[in-house]
Amino acid sequence: MKAIVFGATGMVGQGVLRECLLAPDVESVLAVGRTPTGKQDAKLRELIHRDFSDFSAVENYLTKNDACFFCLGVSSVGMKPADYERITYDYTLAAAKPLARLNPALTFVYVSGQGTDSTEQGRTRWARVKGRTENALLALPFRAYAFRPGYIQPLHGVNSKTRLYVAIYRFVAPLYPVLKRLMPGSVTTTEQLGRAMLAVARSGAPTRVLGNREINAL
């Protein structure tokens, strides 16, 4: 399998990249981002690209791939609505459209979020934008899946870029086994998320929108 990971320096992307590099059936991984990952591996290639609204200049890197794991995303907290929509919707579709055209057999896995609004009519803005993004991806001519994790516990040295989140994850880590027992449908880990994405790339999934229970089962 040849895979692309967008957002490999973020917390989710770090976890997905780790699982890709560990998987024996993953031949190569292209990490696409604005900054280097800092990782060294024989399988890993990196594409530093500044303009996420336009990938036309680097389309030659986007061909002959089997899977794309799109982990780029931001919290809507404190963001202007237009900025959140640009990063969440515009950047995602700017990458997905050429990938669908160049790789019609590609499996595209998009990391969305628990509570996403597929109707695009709800009261919560971020949920509507995520829903619009999911719907647009599912309409493209490749095998698209939307993952909707809730709380994600980082493992194996994976960290968030946000100091507050780092502190929260450290506090919650000893309590995670309890959360897993009490709320199995609302929690997962970076390891499980990455392995589930690979499972979908290999064999598909029974549904194209997957929550925590489906992610952990895979």
C-alpha positions as a Markdown table, in Angstrom:
| # | Residue | x | y | z |
|---|---|---|---|---|
| 1 | Met | 0.0 | 0.0 | 0.0 |
| 2 | Lys | 1.1 | 3.5 | -0.8 |
| 3 | Ala | -0.4 | 6.1 | 1.6 |
| 4 | Ile | -0.6 | 9.8 | 2.0 |
| 5 | Val | -1.0 | 11.5 | 5.4 |
| 6 | Phe | -2.1 | 15.1 | 5.5 |
| 7 | Gly | -1.5 | 16.8 | 8.9 |
| 8 | Ala | 1.1 | 14.4 | 10.1 |
| 9 | Thr | 2.5 | 16.9 | 12.7 |
| 10 | Gly | -0.8 | 17.2 | 14.5 |
| 11 | Met | -1.8 | 14.8 | 17.3 |
| 12 | Val | -4.1 | 12.5 | 15.2 |
| 13 | Gly | -1.7 | 12.7 | 12.2 |
| 14 | Gln | 1.3 | 11.7 | 14.3 |
| 15 | Gly | -0.6 | 8.6 | 15.5 |
| 16 | Val | -1.7 | 7.7 | 12.0 |
| 17 | Leu | 1.8 | 8.2 | 10.6 |
| 18 | Arg | 3.2 | 5.9 | 13.3 |
| 19 | Glu | 0.9 | 3.1 | 12.5 |
| 20 | Cys | 1.6 | 3.5 | 8.8 |
| 21 | Leu | 5.3 | 3.2 | 9.3 |
| 22 | Leu | 4.9 | 0.1 | 11.5 |
| 23 | Ala | 2.5 | -1.7 | 9.1 |
| 24 | Pro | 4.4 | -4.3 | 7.0 |
| 25 | Asp | 2.0 | -3.9 | 4.1 |
| 26 | Val | 2.5 | -0.2 | 3.8 |
| 27 | Glu | 5.2 | 0.3 | 1.2 |
| 28 | Ser | 5.6 | 4.1 | 1.4 |
| 29 | Val | 4.1 | 7.1 | 3.1 |
| 30 | Leu | 4.0 | 10.6 | 1.8 |
| 31 | Ala | 3.5 | 13.2 | 4.6 |
| 32 | Val | 2.1 | 16.4 | 3.3 |
| 33 | Gly | 2.3 | 19.5 | 5.5 |
| 34 | Arg | 3.6 | 23.0 | 6.0 |
| 35 | Thr | 6.4 | 21.9 | 8.4 |
| 36 | Pro | 8.6 | 18.8 | 8.5 |
| 37 | Thr | 7.5 | 15.9 | 10.8 |
| 38 | Gly | 11.0 | 15.4 | 12.2 |
| 39 | Lys | 10.7 | 11.7 | 11.6 |
| 40 | Gln | 13.3 | 9.5 | 9.9 |
| 41 | Asp | 12.2 | 6.3 | 8.2 |
| 42 | Ala | 13.0 | 4.5 | 5.0 |
| 43 | Lys | 9.3 | 4.4 | 4.0 |
| 44 | Leu | 8.7 | 8.1 | 4.6 |
| 45 | Arg | 8.8 | 10.9 | 2.1 |
| 46 | Glu | 7.8 | 14.5 | 2.9 |
| 47 | Leu | 6.2 | 17.2 | 0.8 |
| 48 | Ile | 6.4 | 20.7 | 2.4 |
| 49 | His | 3.6 | 22.7 | 0.8 |
| 50 | Arg | 2.6 | 26.1 | 2.0 |
| 51 | Asp | -0.6 | 26.8 | 0.0 |
| 52 | Phe | -3.3 | 24.3 | 1.1 |
| 53 | Ser | -5.9 | 26.0 | -1.1 |
| 54 | Asp | -4.1 | 24.9 | -4.3 |
| 55 | Phe | -2.3 | 21.6 | -5.0 |
| 56 | Ser | -2.0 | 22.0 | -8.7 |
| 57 | Ala | 1.8 | 22.6 | -8.6 |
| 58 | Val | 2.4 | 19.4 | -6.8 |
| 59 | Glu | 0.0 | 17.0 | -8.5 |
| 60 | Asn | 2.8 | 14.8 | -9.6 |
| 61 | Tyr | 3.3 | 13.8 | -5.9 |
| 62 | Leu | -0.4 | 12.9 | -5.6 |
| 63 | Thr | -0.5 | 10.1 | -8.2 |
| 64 | Lys | -0.3 | 6.3 | -7.9 |
| 65 | Asn | -1.5 | 6.2 | -4.3 |
| 66 | Asp | -3.8 | 3.6 | -2.6 |
| 67 | Ala | -4.9 | 5.5 | 0.5 |
| 68 | Cys | -5.1 | 9.0 | 1.9 |
| 69 | Phe | -5.5 | 9.7 | 5.6 |
| 70 | Phe | -6.7 | 13.3 | 6.0 |
| 71 | Cys | -5.9 | 14.4 | 9.6 |
| 72 | Leu | -5.6 | 18.1 | 9.1 |
| 73 | Gly | -8.0 | 20.1 | 11.3 |
| 74 | Val | -8.4 | 22.8 | 13.9 |
| 75 | Ser | -10.7 | 23.5 | 16.8 |
| 76 | Ser | -13.4 | 26.1 | 16.1 |
| 77 | Val | -12.9 | 27.7 | 19.6 |
| 78 | Gly | -11.7 | 31.3 | 19.2 |
| 79 | Met | -11.6 | 31.1 | 15.4 |
| 80 | Lys | -13.5 | 33.4 | 13.0 |
| 81 | Pro | -16.2 | 31.5 | 11.2 |
| 82 | Ala | -14.6 | 32.2 | 7.8 |
| 83 | Asp | -11.2 | 31.0 | 8.9 |
| 84 | Tyr | -12.6 | 27.8 | 10.3 |
| 85 | Glu | -14.6 | 27.1 | 7.1 |
| 86 | Arg | -11.5 | 27.8 | 5.0 |
| 87 | Ile | -9.4 | 25.3 | 6.9 |
| 88 | Thr | -12.0 | 22.7 | 7.4 |
| 89 | Tyr | -13.9 | 22.7 | 4.1 |
| 90 | Asp | -11.8 | 24.6 | 1.5 |
| 91 | Tyr | -8.4 | 23.0 | 2.3 |
| 92 | Thr | -9.9 | 19.5 | 2.5 |
| 93 | Leu | -11.7 | 19.7 | -0.8 |
| 94 | Ala | -8.7 | 21.4 | -2.4 |
| 95 | Ala | -6.7 | 18.2 | -1.7 |
| 96 | Ala | -9.5 | 15.7 | -2.2 |
| 97 | Lys | -10.6 | 16.8 | -5.7 |
| 98 | Pro | -7.3 | 16.3 | -7.5 |
| 99 | Leu | -6.7 | 13.0 | -5.5 |
| 100 | Ala | -10.1 | 11.7 | -6.7 |
| 101 | Arg | -9.3 | 12.7 | -10.3 |
| 102 | Leu | -5.8 | 11.2 | -10.2 |
| 103 | Asn | -6.5 | 8.1 | -8.2 |
| 104 | Pro | -10.1 | 6.9 | -8.8 |
| 105 | Ala | -9.5 | 3.7 | -6.8 |
| 106 | Leu | -8.1 | 5.6 | -3.8 |
| 107 | Thr | -9.5 | 5.1 | -0.3 |
| 108 | Phe | -9.8 | 8.6 | 1.4 |
| 109 | Val | -10.3 | 8.6 | 5.2 |
| 110 | Tyr | -11.3 | 12.0 | 6.6 |
| 111 | Val | -11.1 | 12.7 | 10.4 |
| 112 | Ser | -14.3 | 14.5 | 11.3 |
| 113 | Gly | -15.7 | 14.5 | 14.8 |
| 114 | Gln | -18.3 | 13.2 | 17.1 |
| 115 | Gly | -21.4 | 15.4 | 16.8 |
| 116 | Thr | -20.9 | 16.3 | 13.1 |
| 117 | Asp | -24.2 | 17.4 | 11.5 |
| 118 | Ser | -24.8 | 15.6 | 8.2 |
| 119 | Thr | -28.0 | 17.6 | 7.6 |
| 120 | Glu | -26.0 | 20.8 | 7.5 |
| 121 | Gln | -29.0 | 22.5 | 9.2 |
| 122 | Gly | -28.3 | 22.3 | 12.9 |
| 123 | Arg | -27.6 | 25.1 | 15.3 |
| 124 | Thr | -23.9 | 24.4 | 15.9 |
| 125 | Arg | -21.7 | 26.0 | 13.2 |
| 126 | Trp | -18.7 | 23.7 | 13.5 |
| 127 | Ala | -20.9 | 20.6 | 13.2 |
| 128 | Arg | -22.6 | 22.1 | 10.0 |
| 129 | Val | -19.2 | 22.8 | 8.4 |
| 130 | Lys | -17.9 | 19.3 | 9.2 |
| 131 | Gly | -21.1 | 17.9 | 7.8 |
| 132 | Arg | -20.8 | 19.8 | 4.7 |
| 133 | Thr | -17.2 | 18.7 | 4.3 |
| 134 | Glu | -18.2 | 15.0 | 4.8 |
| 135 | Asn | -21.0 | 15.2 | 2.3 |
| 136 | Ala | -18.8 | 16.8 | -0.3 |
| 137 | Leu | -16.2 | 14.1 | 0.2 |
| 138 | Leu | -18.7 | 11.2 | 0.0 |
| 139 | Ala | -19.9 | 12.6 | -3.3 |
| 140 | Leu | -16.5 | 12.4 | -5.0 |
| 141 | Pro | -15.6 | 9.5 | -7.3 |
| 142 | Phe | -13.4 | 7.6 | -4.9 |
| 143 | Arg | -13.9 | 5.4 | -1.7 |
| 144 | Ala | -14.4 | 8.1 | 1.0 |
| 145 | Tyr | -15.0 | 7.4 | 4.7 |
| 146 | Ala | -15.6 | 9.8 | 7.5 |
| 147 | Phe | -14.3 | 9.0 | 11.0 |
| 148 | Arg | -16.1 | 10.7 | 13.9 |
| 149 | Pro | -14.0 | 10.1 | 17.0 |
| 150 | Gly | -14.9 | 11.7 | 20.3 |
| 151 | Tyr | -12.2 | 11.9 | 23.0 |
| 152 | Ile | -8.8 | 10.6 | 21.6 |
| 153 | Gln | -6.1 | 9.6 | 24.1 |
| 154 | Pro | -2.6 | 10.0 | 22.6 |
| 155 | Leu | -0.2 | 7.1 | 23.1 |
| 156 | His | 3.4 | 6.2 | 22.3 |
| 157 | Gly | 4.8 | 9.7 | 22.7 |
| 158 | Val | 2.2 | 11.4 | 20.4 |
| 159 | Asn | 1.4 | 14.9 | 21.6 |
| 160 | Ser | -0.9 | 17.8 | 20.8 |
| 161 | Lys | 0.6 | 21.1 | 19.7 |
| 162 | Thr | -1.7 | 22.9 | 22.2 |
| 163 | Arg | -0.2 | 23.3 | 25.7 |
| 164 | Leu | -3.6 | 23.2 | 27.4 |
| 165 | Tyr | -4.5 | 19.9 | 25.6 |
| 166 | Val | -1.2 | 18.4 | 26.5 |
| 167 | Ala | -2.0 | 19.1 | 30.2 |
| 168 | Ile | -5.5 | 17.6 | 29.8 |
| 169 | Tyr | -4.2 | 14.5 | 28.2 |
| 170 | Arg | -1.6 | 13.9 | 30.9 |
| 171 | Phe | -4.2 | 14.3 | 33.6 |
| 172 | Val | -6.7 | 12.0 | 31.8 |
| 173 | Ala | -4.2 | 9.3 | 30.9 |
| 174 | Pro | -4.4 | 7.3 | 34.2 |
| 175 | Leu | -8.2 | 7.6 | 34.1 |
| 176 | Tyr | -8.5 | 6.4 | 30.5 |
| 177 | Pro | -9.2 | 2.7 | 31.4 |
| 178 | Val | -12.1 | 3.9 | 33.5 |
| 179 | Leu | -13.4 | 6.2 | 30.7 |
| 180 | Lys | -13.2 | 3.3 | 28.3 |
| 181 | Arg | -15.4 | 1.1 | 30.5 |
| 182 | Leu | -17.9 | 3.8 | 31.2 |
| 183 | Met | -18.1 | 5.4 | 27.8 |
| 184 | Pro | -16.9 | 2.9 | 25.2 |
| 185 | Gly | -18.8 | 4.7 | 22.4 |
| 186 | Ser | -17.1 | 8.1 | 23.1 |
| 187 | Val | -13.4 | 7.4 | 23.5 |
| 188 | Thr | -10.5 | 5.9 | 21.5 |
| 189 | Thr | -6.7 | 6.3 | 21.1 |
| 190 | Thr | -4.3 | 7.5 | 18.5 |
| 191 | Glu | -3.2 | 3.9 | 18.1 |
| 192 | Gln | -6.7 | 2.5 | 17.5 |
| 193 | Leu | -7.6 | 5.4 | 15.2 |
| 194 | Gly | -4.5 | 4.8 | 13.0 |
| 195 | Arg | -5.0 | 1.0 | 12.9 |
| 196 | Ala | -8.7 | 1.4 | 12.0 |
| 197 | Met | -7.8 | 3.7 | 9.1 |
| 198 | Leu | -5.4 | 1.1 | 7.8 |
| 199 | Ala | -8.1 | -1.6 | 8.2 |
| 200 | Val | -10.5 | 0.5 | 6.1 |
| 201 | Ala | -7.9 | 1.1 | 3.4 |
| 202 | Arg | -7.3 | -2.6 | 3.2 |
| 203 | Ser | -10.8 | -4.0 | 3.3 |
| 204 | Gly | -13.4 | -1.2 | 3.5 |
| 205 | Ala | -16.1 | -0.9 | 6.2 |
| 206 | Pro | -19.8 | -1.7 | 6.5 |
| 207 | Thr | -20.6 | 2.0 | 6.6 |
| 208 | Arg | -19.0 | 5.2 | 5.3 |
| 209 | Val | -19.5 | 7.2 | 8.4 |
| 210 | Leu | -17.8 | 5.6 | 11.5 |
| 211 | Gly | -18.1 | 6.6 | 15.2 |
| 212 | Asn | -16.0 | 5.5 | 18.1 |
| 213 | Arg | -17.6 | 2.1 | 18.4 |
| 214 | Glu | -17.0 | 1.3 | 14.8 |
| 215 | Ile | -13.5 | 2.7 | 14.9 |
| 216 | Asn | -12.5 | 0.6 | 17.9 |
| 217 | Ala | -14.1 | -2.5 | 16.5 |
| 218 | Leu | -12.0 | -2.2 | 13.3 |
